[in-house]
Amino acid sequence: MDLGAPIQEVKGIGPKTAEVLHKAGIFTLRDLVYHLPRDYEDFQQAQNIADLKPGNVTVRARVEEIKTRRMRRNLAITEATLRDKTGAVRAVWFNQPYRAKQFEKDVEYYFTGTMALNYGRYQISNPSAVSSKDYDSKLNTYKIQPVYPARGSVKSQDFKKFIKTIDNNIALIPDMIPNFPGRADALFEVHFPENLAQARAGREYLATEELFSLLLAARLNREENQKLRTDPIKCDMEEFKAFVEKLPFKLTNAQRRATWEILQDMAADIPMNRLLQGDVGSGKTMVAALSAFAAAKGGYQTALMAPTEVLATQHAESLANLFKGQLSVALLTGSTKHKDELKKHIKAGEVDLVIGTHALITDDTEFAHLGLAIIDEQHRFGVAQRQKLLSKAHTMPHLLSMTATPIPRSLQLTIFGDLAVSILDELPAGRQPITTKIVSPNSTKQMWGAIEKELLAKHQVYYICKKIDDKGASELSSVKKEVQKIAHQFPNYNVAYLHGKMKPAEKDEIMTLFANGEIDILVSTTVVEVGVNVPNATVMVIADADQYGLSQLHQLRGRVGRGSTASYCYLINSNSDAPTRRLREIERSQDGFYLAEVDLKLRGPGELYGSLQHGALDLRIATITDTKLVHKADMLVKQFRQEGYNMLEYKELSDSVRKYQRLTTLN
């Protein structure tokens, strides 16, 4: 079976369906075969309605009555009463009006969905439905039925048909890893399991295969990085210590430790490749500044690249003040005046520290002797942009990346290999902990009162929404709806909004106004997750907070509490149900690394780190926290390297490894 063949070769996939699948990233038979079920339905485990408990449920019942009503924003809600011999339960489908004509009278169906309390009533939301007649006659080839993630108009049942069409060819799929047989069997077990244990075994094999590619890439990266050489940067330590002693504040022990690690790396002839991570407000910028000072005193220039013009400007202003009389500092962004003249000074080596945005990597920006490259919020930049910055040096420069996303230690040790990591796990003196409270959507009166007190004290507020507008079936809060509601709630205050679809200049203008105190309440999407320092902002409200991962909630919360004033974070649940474990965890803890570990276990690495290197850590099957599988994959990698296999002879393995290989490599 040629896994590289286009999906149009599968019976039932015509041009229109292929176009939908292409948009979802499914182009080849391999993509289709690796579009794995997200769940399984076991109709033999159907429960009596009287015995149902909240969670995933399956019932065998008749449809007693069903109707569809149209709501605003073109939302169709179809409601039905399901009944068996023990009782009745409500089922609800959103934007599936065809359900109203689907069910025959007096015919039993298997319904599988999630039951939860909604507005005081239990209901099963968006259940799948299979006629008991169909199950008994057609679908019972295998006892367990896969449920595939839908992709646009292509539903789970469609994927089931496509996979069934090529099931005879799955047995012909060759193994990807030498001395690790069983790939075809694993794929068959995942798509056509006879029981759930068999499905789990198949996924375990495929997860090991995926981890093998990732760990092999990390090992190859280490080997490549160790071959590189650069110019050591040595600074006068007495002069450096004297500068630190004159700082108007005392460094934390974590800052001192991280700075020393960086100075040691820069003094070596192997290019530094270090990640500096710490919570928002932990002092990463100060460590970067000290690194730039050391580079300048050692005779080299530093380039600090920030993701937004507002953030770059703030960095430039604060560091120019810090280094007054010591270093020359310049700001280079798209709106910088007299750019050509500034670039001449940079090229001549007359600027020690250049802070900027993407303007740093334009073709006409040249450095005399760039020795240190610093990337702030490095997950906001692609690999190509990082490489462009590094290419500005005559020899490979030292690289310091910074992130406020706490990366669990399990990920550091397993994935990043010899990428050196410095952790700032202390907050500077004077910082106040952020009081975090979970709020029911039906009980917001007290929250609004607390917010008004902060506004009367001349403090500012962030209000975060999941969506920009009310398009689509989702009833989650939107920026455009909430900004009107909040403006009505607080008519005497300046309320503005911000979202990712605005033009960069508009976003920068809004953030500048907010930073300058001219906006009291900023209603925004998560674009403020990485932003400027606004010490006067003391309240963070996150609507539909249960829809976010812990790490993102922690990042957003970190936008406040950046001064010495007490700050507050309100997490509004999307419904009146009991708060999720995630919300309980963030309510009780302000340790970003602890929360990242919990999030990793609850949601997997994709939610946390899928964008860390713009998709580099795109694990679809494996879970990094499964230490047993990680160890198994690592042993396979060691065996692979010891036995001297030429990876290029295994094309698919080579392609899979290459996807991850630029995760930590410098060149």
C-alpha positions, 0 to 999 in steps of 0.5 A: 500500500502506497501511503503517499497516494492521494486520498482521491484514490479512496472510494467515496472521496470525490473532489468536494470531499477531498477539498474539505479534507485538504483544508484539514491537512489530510492529503494522503492515505497515510494522513487518512489512516493516521486520522485515529478515532477520538473515542469508541462506542460500546453499545453492549454497555448501554445503561438504564436511564434510571441508573445514569450518572453525569459523564459519558453515557450510552442508553438504548431508548425510544424517541417519545417526542422531538422538536426543533426551535430556531434561536437568534444568530441562526442557532437551531436547537433540537430537543427530544425526550428519550424513554426506556422501561426505567424512565426518561431523559432529555437529549439536545442537539445544536445545529442538527435540525435533521435529527427531528426527522431521523427517528422512527416511531417505536424503534429503539436507538442507541444514544451515546453522549455526555450527560450533564446538569444544564440550567437545573436539568440533566440532559445528554448533549449532541448524542450520536444515534444508531438504530438498534436494527442497524446495529444488529444487522450492519454495524456489529462486524466489530463490537466496538464502534470508533468515533472519529473527529469530524473535519468540516462537513466530513463526519465520523460516519464518513471516516468510518466508511473511508477507512473500511474501504481500505481495510484490506490494504492496512495489512500491507503497511510496512513497519517504520522502525527497524526491529519494531514490528507490528505497525499494521496490526496496531493500525488495524486494532485502533480502527477495528478493535474487538474490545477496548483493550485491543484499541489501547494496545494499538494506540500504545504501539503508535504512540511509541512510534511517534515518541521514537521520531521525536526522541531521535530528532532530539538526539540528532539535534544534540549531535549537530549542536555539539559540532558548532563553534563560535567566538567566546565572549568574556567580560570583566567580572569586576566591572560586571559585579560593580554594575550589579551592585549599583542596581536600584533593586536586589536580584533574586537568587534565581536571577543570579543563578540564571545570569551566572549560567548564561555568562558561563555559556557565553564564555565557551566556544560552543554556541549557547542555546539556552531557554530562560523561563519564568512566570510573568513578572519573574525578572526575565528581562533583567537577566537578558539585560545583564547578558547584553551588558556582559556581551557589550563589555566583551566587545560584542553587540546584542539583538533583542527581538520582541513579538510586538512593537509596543513590547519592544518599545517598553523594553527599549525605554526601560533598558535605555534608562538602566544602561544610561552612561554604560551602553548605547541602546537603540529601538528598531521597529517598522515605525522607527524614524530615520531607520536608514541612519540608525542601521548605518550606526548598527552596521558600524558597531556603534550600538551595543544593544538593538531592541526591535521587532521583525525589523531586526531581520530585514535584509538591509539590517546588518551588524558589525559583530553580533555576539548574542541574540535574545528572543523574547516570547520565543514561541511567537516566532517561527524557526525561519525567523529565528534562523534569520536573526542568527544569520546576522552574525559573522559566526554563530552567535549565542542564543538566549530564548525567553518564555513565560510559559512554564515548561514542565521538567518532564518535558525539559528532560525528555524532549529538549535534550541538551537545550540548556534551561534556566528557571526563574522560580522566584518573584522579585520582592514586593510582589503581591500574590493574586487572589483568584476566585471562581465565579458562577455565571449566575452569581456575578453581583459581588464580582462587579462590586469588587471591580467597581472598588478597583476602578474607583481606586484608579486601577484598570481591568482586563476582561477576556473572552473566548470569541471575537463575535457571536458567529457560529453555534457556540454560546461562549462570551464574545468581545463584541457582545461583552464590551457593550454589556460592560460599557453599560455596567460602567458608563462612567469609565472608558471601555475599549476592546482588542482582538487578533483580527485588528490591524497591528497598528490598531492593536498597538494603539489600544495597548499603548492607551491601556498602558498609559492609563487612558483605558479603564477596562480592556475587553479582549481575546487572549492576544493580551496573553503576551503583552506590555507591563501594566502595573496599574492593572489589578483585575483580570476577569476570564469569561468561560474560564473552564474552556481554557487550559491551566497554563493559559489561565495562569499566563492570563492571570499573570497580566495583573499583579505586576506591581505592589498593589493587591490584585484579583483574578475572577474565573467565570464558569461557562455554566452553573455546574461544579467547577472543573478540576482545572479551575480548582487547581488554579484557584489554589496554586500560583506555581506556574510549574506545578500548574503546567505539570497538572495541565500536561497530565490533564490535557496532553502536550498539544494544548500546552506546547503545540505552538511552542515552536510553531507546531514542532511538538505536534504529538497526536497520539503520544503523551509525554507524561507516559514515562513507560512509553518514553523509556521504551522509545528512548531504548529503541532510539539508542538501539537504532543509533548503536546498530548504525542504521542509515535513517535516509534508507527509511524514507517515512521515518526520515520524514517523520524525524525531520518534522521534529528535528529543528526543535532545538537545533541551532543551525 
